[in-house]
């Protein structure tokens, strides 16, 4: 069965109303933004959502490997998992708006893979050697400088009882290197490749080959995708409602200035234009210049827009490739308008049931 999740901002009070609504209307899970300068704390918000729901999954969409050390990240999501009785997950990426607003670009790939490996170890109740934890000496010297009578010899989450399930780790990935790292370290890859069947198929095969090369079972990982979906009979209006979210996710395919993965020359040109015009101060917003500049045919191809039957057909084509999870992104922007709320209702009435 395909799980269908969506997004909300990390508003500790507002998220409770959102979570109740999503659970009532058939969604499988809710992820909240982790971008400290733009939204509240995600783990506080998820804990609050857990107190008013019983069924839906709860996670981050997405956290990053820089703004919290792996031990803190593990402890936070394990706390949410305990509060929610086993419904939490951690969604992770190399960082985007969270890092941009502290003056940084996404994490380097080596750091990202090490972080994932450490996070998974903590979540399994295993130890991480001190000498693998990157922390400059001029920030904090080794604990041995204190001359204690005794001291920890390794890093682990000691408050785990040992009987908990292992919290899943999902990695958002679009470029070849990120997909390969995710294939080796994650429980599920969430592709940010648009709703393009050829690109999703490319990503799945790349991930499976990376696992083969690492001596891992190529079928030992799950696959999902971030999709911008806006159903509606007025195609032009649906496109406009999708613009802000689609610009946000499409940018990941041209993050460093060069479009990646298989695509038409027209799509590559649209991505290059997106890169050249992207304004992080208007991140996710429909009225941004990057959103306004998206051509209609690009929105139709990289997104899922238009009449519900057309949306369902395209989404089924994607799930047939082997996706077991779809994440309808940037819903928190969509529902700010009456037309967006109508689109959400169409999702709940027609699209969600058709995919199950």
Residue pairs with C-beta under 8 A, 6 or more apart in sequence:
1 324
1 356
2 319
2 323
2 324
2 325
2 326
2 355
2 356
3 28
3 29
3 57
3 224
3 324
3 325
3 326
4 27
4 28
4 325
4 326
4 327
4 328
4 352
4 355
5 27
5 28
5 29
5 30
5 31
5 57
5 59
5 61
5 325
5 326
5 327
5 328
6 22
6 27
6 29
6 30
6 31
6 327
6 328
6 329
6 331
7 30
7 31
7 32
7 33
7 61
7 327
7 328
7 329
7 330
7 331
7 332
8 14
8 15
8 18
8 19
8 30
8 31
8 32
8 33
8 45
8 331
8 332
9 15
9 32
9 33
9 39
9 40
9 332
10 32
10 33
10 34
10 39
10 40
10 41
10 42
10 44
10 45
10 46
11 39
11 40
11 45
12 40
12 41
12 44
12 45
12 48
13 48
15 30
15 32
15 45
15 46
15 48
15 49
16 48
16 49
16 51
16 52
18 30
18 49
19 30
19 49
19 52
19 53
19 56
19 58
20 52
20 53
22 30
22 56
23 53
23 54
23 55
23 56
25 348
26 348
26 352
26 353
27 56
27 348
27 352
28 56
28 57
29 56
29 57
29 58
29 59
29 89
30 49
30 56
30 57
30 58
30 59
31 58
31 59
31 60
31 61
31 62
31 91
31 327
32 39
32 42
32 45
32 46
32 49
32 59
32 60
32 61
33 39
33 42
33 60
33 61
33 332
34 42
34 60
34 61
34 62
34 63
34 64
34 67
34 98
35 96
35 97
35 98
35 101
36 67
36 98
36 101
37 97
37 98
37 101
37 102
38 97
38 98
38 101
38 283
42 60
42 63
43 60
43 76
43 77
43 79
43 80
46 58
46 59
46 60
46 80
46 84
46 88
47 79
47 80
47 83
47 84
49 58
50 58
50 80
50 83
50 84
50 87
50 88
51 83
53 84
55 87
56 87
57 87
57 88
57 89
58 80
58 84
58 87
58 88
58 89
59 77
59 88
59 89
59 90
59 91
59 170
60 77
60 89
60 90
60 91
60 92
61 91
61 172
61 327
61 329
62 91
62 92
62 93
62 170
62 172
63 73
63 90
63 91
63 92
63 93
64 92
64 93
64 94
64 95
64 96
64 98
64 99
64 106
64 107
65 92
65 94
65 95
65 107
65 111
65 112
65 115
65 116
66 95
66 98
66 99
66 104
66 107
66 111
67 95
67 98
67 99
67 102
68 76
69 133
69 135
70 115
70 118
70 119
70 122
70 128
70 133
71 118
71 122
71 128
71 155
71 157
73 90
73 119
74 119
74 122
74 123
74 157
74 167
75 122
75 157
77 88
77 89
77 90
77 123
77 167
78 88
78 123
78 157
78 160
78 164
78 167
80 88
81 87
81 88
81 164
81 165
81 167
82 164
86 164
86 165
88 167
89 167
89 168
89 169
89 170
90 119
90 123
90 167
90 168
90 169
90 170
91 170
91 171
91 172
91 190
92 116
92 119
92 169
92 170
92 171
92 172
92 186
93 106
93 171
93 172
93 173
94 106
94 107
94 109
94 112
94 178
95 104
95 106
95 107
96 106
96 252
96 283
97 280
97 283
99 105
99 106
99 107
100 280
101 280
106 255
107 115
109 177
109 178
109 181
111 134
112 178
112 181
113 181
113 184
113 185
114 132
114 134
116 169
116 171
116 181
116 182
116 185
116 186
117 185
118 128
118 132
118 133
119 169
120 169
120 185
121 127
121 128
122 128
122 155
122 156
122 157
123 166
123 167
123 169
124 166
125 156
125 157
125 160
125 162
126 156
127 154
127 155
127 156
128 154
128 155
128 156
129 154
129 155
130 142
130 143
130 153
130 154
130 155
133 155
143 151
143 152
144 151
168 187
168 188
169 185
169 186
169 187
169 188
170 186
170 187
170 188
170 189
170 190
170 224
171 178
171 181
171 182
171 185
171 186
171 188
171 189
171 190
172 190
172 191
172 192
172 226
172 252
173 179
173 181
173 182
173 189
173 190
173 191
173 192
173 203
174 191
174 192
174 193
174 252
174 253
174 255
174 260
174 261
175 252
175 253
175 255
175 260
175 261
176 206
176 260
176 261
179 189
179 191
179 203
179 206
179 207
179 210
180 206
180 207
180 210
182 189
182 207
183 189
183 206
183 207
183 208
183 210
183 211
183 214
183 216
183 221
184 210
184 211
184 214
184 216
186 221
187 221
187 222
188 221
188 222
188 223
188 224
188 325
189 203
189 207
189 221
189 222
189 223
189 224
190 224
190 225
190 226
190 325
190 327
191 199
191 200
191 203
191 223
191 224
191 225
191 226
192 225
192 226
192 249
192 252
192 253
193 199
193 200
193 202
193 203
193 225
193 253
193 261
194 227
194 249
194 250
194 253
194 301
194 302
194 303
195 225
195 227
195 228
195 229
195 301
195 302
195 303
195 304
195 314
195 315
195 318
196 263
196 267
196 301
196 302
197 317
197 318
197 321
198 262
199 261
199 262
199 263
200 225
200 318
200 321
200 323
201 321
202 261
202 262
203 223
203 261
204 223
204 321
204 322
207 221
207 223
208 218
208 219
209 218
211 217
211 218
211 220
211 221
212 218
222 324
222 325
223 321
223 322
223 323
223 324
223 325
224 323
224 324
224 325
224 326
224 327
225 318
225 323
225 325
225 326
225 327
226 249
226 327
226 329
227 303
227 304
227 315
227 318
227 326
227 327
227 328
227 329
228 242
228 245
228 246
228 249
228 302
228 303
228 304
228 305
228 328
228 329
228 330
229 242
229 303
229 304
229 305
229 311
229 315
229 326
229 328
229 347
229 351
230 238
230 239
230 241
230 242
230 303
230 304
230 305
230 334
230 340
230 343
231 238
231 304
231 305
231 306
231 307
231 308
231 311
231 343
231 346
231 347
231 350
231 351
232 238
232 241
232 305
232 306
232 307
232 339
232 342
232 343
232 346
233 306
233 307
235 305
235 306
235 307
236 296
237 339
238 305
238 306
238 343
239 296
239 299
239 300
239 303
239 305
240 286
241 286
241 334
241 337
241 339
241 340
241 343
242 299
242 303
242 305
243 286
243 291
243 292
243 294
243 299
244 284
244 285
244 286
244 287
244 288
244 291
244 330
244 333
245 284
245 329
245 330
245 333
245 334
246 291
246 294
246 299
246 302
246 303
247 274
247 278
247 288
247 290
247 291
247 294
248 283
248 284
248 329
248 330
249 329
249 330
250 270
250 271
250 274
250 294
250 298
250 302
251 271
251 274
251 275
251 278
251 290
253 259
253 260
253 261
253 263
253 271
254 260
254 271
254 272
254 274
254 275
255 275
257 272
257 275
259 267
259 268
259 271
259 272
263 271
266 295
266 297
266 298
267 298
267 301
267 302
270 294
270 295
270 298
273 293
274 290
274 293
274 294
277 289
277 290
277 293
278 290
279 288
279 289
279 290
282 288
282 289
282 290
282 291
284 330
284 333
285 291
285 333
286 333
299 305
300 306
304 311
304 314
304 315
305 311
308 346
308 350
308 351
308 354
311 351
312 350
312 351
312 354
312 355
315 326
315 351
315 355
316 354
316 355
318 326
319 326
319 355
326 355
328 347
331 344
333 340
334 340
334 341
334 343
334 344
335 341
335 344
